[in-house]
Amino acid sequence: PHFYLDFEATGFSPECWPTEIGVTGAGFEIHHFIKPAPTWTHWSDTQAEIQAEQSGQEKITREYLEQFGTSIAWLANQLNVKLAGQTVFCDAYQDIGLMDMIFSEAGVARSFALVNVMEGWEREMINDFERLAAEKKTHRALGDARAIKHAHEFMIPF
């Protein structure tokens, strides 16, 4: 089975952190907003407004994530249970760093591999993949995970 993951985050700089995760594959899907760790202080209202505009949905606030977000420890545990021993594909190296933040904060080791789906591809294939994925992206984590899955399965039928 193949699994695909995407994050939304507070931005793209090193102090940014994951706000939302989506995973799809093998007949199940995971979607959670993420409660920020106390040490995750960076917040950009501008980034939140851009994400809301791109997704066509309401702006997610830090207060919303603090109140309704999934705890990092619970999320890390659930990901380990559901994805143990699997390879999970993402479409950005930043996603790997964001996942590492979650597991570091939770204090547990990850039980699955997370790799960039385009690792080792030629530039032309990467361009085709990114074009296909962009056609389906929603700028929300689960919708974008589905777009990554769609583009990967189109490019490399399994």
N, C-alpha and C positions, 0 to 999 in steps of 0.2 A: 504493500500500500504506500501511497505517497501523501504527504502532509505539507501544507503551505501555511505560512504565518505572515502577518503584518502587524506593525505597531503604528500608532499615532503618538506623537511626542510633543513636548513643549517647545520644540525647535530643533535646530541642527548643530548647535554648539556643544562642546564637551560637558557643560553643566546642565544640559537638558536631560529630561527623564521621560519614561514611558507613561502615557496617560490612558491608553486603550490598546487591547490586544485582540486579534482575531486569528483563529486557526480553523482550517477546513481540510477535510480529507477522510477517506476510508469510512464514509457514512456518518460522520459526526462533525459538529462544529462547536467551537468555543468562542464566546465573545464576552469580554469583561472590561469595564472601566477600572482603572487601577488607583487605589488609594495611595497617595504619596507618602514616602518615608519621611520622617521628621527632618532628615538631613537634605532632602530634595527641596531646595528653596527657590530655585529659578522658576519664574513664571512670566509669560508674555501674553498680555491681553491681545496684543496685535496678532500673534500666532493663533490664538484661540479664535479670533474673529476671522482670520483667513481660512482656517479649517471649517468653520461654520459656513462661510460663504461658498467654499468649494464643494462641500457636501450637501448644501441646501438644507441643513438641519440647524437646530439651535446651538448657540455657543455653549461649550462645556466650560464651567468655571472650576477653579481650584477648590472652592467651597463645596461644589457638587461632588467632586472626586473624594474629598475628605469625608463627606457624609455618606455617599452611596458607593464609593469605589470598593473593589475587592481587595482584601488584605494581601500583601505581598507573600507572606508565608503560606497562606491558603492557596494562592495562585500557583506558586512554585510547586507545591505538593501535588496539586491537580494536574499540572502539566507533566510532572514526572510520572504520575500514575497513567495518564492517558497516552503518553508518547514514549514510554520506556523502550529503549532499544531501537527506536525509529530514527530515520533521517528526515528532518524537517527542512523545507526550502523557504528561503526568503529572497527578496529582490534588492536588498541593500545591506552593505556591511554595517551600517548604523544599527540595523535590527539585531545583529549579533551582539553589539555593544550594549544595547538596551536590555537584551535577554540576560547578559552577564550581570548587569546592574540588579535585576530582579533576584537572581540566584545568589549573588553576593550579599545583598541586603537580607535575604531569607536565611542565609547561613547554611545552605544545602548545595550539594553537587547536582548538576544537571544529569539526567539519565538518558538523554537523547542528543543526537548531533543536530546542529543548526548550521546550514551551509547556504551560501549565495547560489541561487539556481543558475546563474550565468557564469559561475566559476569555470575558467578554461575555455570559454566560448570566444569565437572570432568576433570582431567588431560588427560585421554585417549581421550575424545572428543576434547579437545583443540589441542592435537597432531594431530589428524585426520584432524581437520579444517585447522591448519597451513600447513599441507602437501598438502591438496587440493588447498588452496589459493596460495601456493608457485608455484604450477604447472602452474598457469595462470598469476602470477605477472609479470609486465613489468618494474617496478621501475619508473613509471610515475604515477601521481596521478589518472587520470581517469582510466587507465588500471588496476591499483591496486584496485580501488573501484569496478570495474567490477569483479575482481578476488574474492574479499570479498563477493560480491553478489552471485557469482557462488557457492562458497564453502558453504555459509550459506544455500542457497536453496537446495543444495545437502544433507547437513547434516540434515536439518529440512524442509522437503517439505511443502509448504504452499498451 
